[in-house]
Amino acid sequence: MAEERPMHGLMNHFSQPGTLEWIGLRTGPRKPVESVSETYVRIGTGLDGDRYKGQPESKRQVTLISREHLDAVASFVGREQVDPADVRRNLVIRGVNLQALKGKQFKIGEVVLEYTGECHPCSRMEEVLGVGGYNAMRGHGGITAKVLQEGTIQVGDSLEVLDEAQASEKE
């Protein structure tokens, strides 16, 4: 077994699992986001009931944002809180820095996802969050992920990062 490099080890240590706090289904362009407590997640199409219908190779099957970043955005726009439906992401996670998932696979409920990129804000943030909403979201828009294993997720499920051995078993 190869000796672990110090930085590699640090990048694989997480102090706690995350928690799935909220699930949102975008029913259509500019339509209200429906909050649900449970859904099925499919390879290629993401969450059942969500308008996004990608291809199996799509990198944007599921979008995630951290509760902590929603709290930061609320502070930047002078609000007590930001409704997750306003930013139109699928999942809100508490307790894990989502950017630290870069290059990793992770499990929520029965579902295995793979980090595929950052989820940048769109111009609609000015509409829903007010003047400066776009800039408030910059660097806080969350991540995109690809579905590697289908299954059910529900509010309260843990987000656990898979180590390299677990991840290779899922492929």
C-alpha positions in Angstrom: 0.0 0.0 0.0 1.4 3.4 -0.9 2.2 5.8 1.8 -0.5 8.5 2.2 0.6 12.0 1.5 -0.2 14.5 4.3 -2.4 16.8 2.2 -4.3 13.9 0.7 -5.1 12.6 4.2 -6.3 16.0 5.3 -8.6 16.3 2.3 -10.2 13.0 3.2 -11.1 13.9 6.8 -14.5 15.2 7.6 -15.5 16.0 11.2 -19.0 14.8 10.9 -21.6 13.5 8.4 -23.8 16.1 6.8 -27.6 16.1 7.2 -30.2 16.4 4.4 -32.5 19.3 5.6 -34.6 20.0 2.6 -35.6 18.6 -0.8 -37.0 20.8 -3.6 -38.5 19.9 -6.9 -38.4 22.5 -9.6 -41.7 21.7 -11.4 -41.0 24.0 -14.4 -39.2 27.2 -15.5 -40.2 30.0 -13.3 -42.8 27.8 -11.5 -42.8 27.4 -7.7 -40.4 24.9 -6.2 -42.2 22.1 -4.4 -40.8 21.1 -1.0 -41.0 17.4 -0.3 -39.8 15.1 2.5 -38.8 12.2 0.3 -38.2 11.4 -3.3 -36.6 8.8 -5.6 -33.4 9.8 -7.4 -32.6 8.2 -10.8 -29.5 8.0 -12.9 -29.7 10.4 -15.8 -32.8 12.3 -14.7 -32.1 13.2 -11.1 -35.0 13.7 -8.7 -38.4 12.3 -9.6 -40.8 15.2 -10.2 -38.0 17.7 -10.9 -38.2 19.4 -14.3 -34.5 18.8 -15.1 -34.2 15.8 -17.3 -30.6 15.3 -18.2 -28.8 12.4 -19.8 -26.9 9.6 -17.9 -23.6 11.4 -18.7 -25.0 14.9 -17.6 -23.0 16.6 -14.9 -26.0 18.5 -13.5 -28.4 15.8 -12.4 -28.8 17.1 -8.8 -27.9 20.5 -7.3 -27.0 20.9 -3.6 -26.4 23.9 -1.4 -25.3 24.2 2.2 -27.5 25.6 4.9 -24.5 27.5 6.2 -24.2 29.3 2.8 -27.9 30.1 2.7 -27.4 31.8 6.1 -24.4 33.7 4.7 -26.4 34.9 1.7 -29.2 36.0 4.0 -26.7 38.1 5.9 -25.4 39.6 2.7 -28.8 40.7 1.5 -30.0 41.9 4.9 -32.6 39.1 5.6 -33.2 36.9 8.6 -33.2 33.9 6.2 -33.3 32.8 2.6 -35.9 30.3 1.6 -34.2 27.4 -0.2 -36.9 27.5 -2.8 -35.7 31.0 -3.8 -32.3 29.7 -5.0 -33.9 26.7 -6.8 -31.5 24.0 -5.7 -32.6 20.4 -5.1 -31.0 19.6 -1.8 -30.0 21.6 1.3 -27.3 20.0 3.4 -26.1 21.0 6.9 -22.8 20.3 8.5 -20.5 19.6 5.5 -18.5 22.0 3.4 -19.8 20.9 0.0 -16.8 22.4 -1.8 -14.6 19.8 0.1 -16.5 17.1 -1.9 -14.6 18.0 -5.1 -13.4 14.8 -6.7 -15.4 12.7 -4.3 -18.4 10.4 -4.3 -20.9 10.6 -1.4 -24.0 8.8 -0.2 -27.3 10.3 0.9 -29.9 7.7 1.9 -29.7 5.0 -0.7 -28.3 7.3 -3.4 -24.6 7.6 -4.4 -23.6 10.9 -6.0 -20.4 12.3 -7.5 -19.4 15.9 -7.3 -19.2 17.4 -10.8 -18.8 21.1 -10.3 -19.9 24.4 -8.8 -23.4 25.7 -9.2 -23.1 29.3 -10.1 -25.9 31.9 -9.6 -28.0 33.1 -12.4 -29.4 36.6 -13.0 -32.7 35.6 -11.3 -31.1 36.0 -8.0 -31.6 39.8 -8.4 -35.3 39.1 -8.8 -35.7 36.8 -5.8 -33.2 38.2 -3.4 -33.2 41.9 -4.4 -30.5 44.2 -5.5 -27.1 42.5 -4.9 -28.6 39.1 -4.8 -26.4 37.8 -7.6 -23.2 39.0 -5.9 -24.5 37.6 -2.6 -24.7 34.2 -4.1 -21.3 34.2 -5.8 -19.2 31.5 -4.2 -22.2 30.3 -2.2 -24.3 28.7 -5.0 -23.5 25.1 -4.1 -22.5 22.2 -6.2 -23.8 20.0 -9.0 -23.7 16.2 -8.9 -24.2 13.1 -11.0 -26.2 10.1 -9.8 -24.2 6.9 -9.7 -26.6 4.8 -7.7 -30.4 5.2 -7.7 -32.6 5.1 -4.6 -34.7 7.0 -2.1 -33.6 10.0 -0.1 -35.5 11.7 2.7 -35.1 14.7 4.9 -32.9 13.7 7.9 -30.7 11.3 5.8 -27.0 11.6 6.4 -24.5 12.7 3.8 -21.4 10.5 4.1 -18.3 10.8 2.0 -17.2 7.5 0.5 -13.6 6.6 0.8 -11.8 5.5 -2.3 -12.4 1.8 -1.7 -16.1 2.3 -1.2 -16.3 4.5 -4.2 -14.6 2.0 -6.5 -17.2 -0.7 -5.3 -20.0 1.6 -6.5 -18.6 2.0 -10.1 
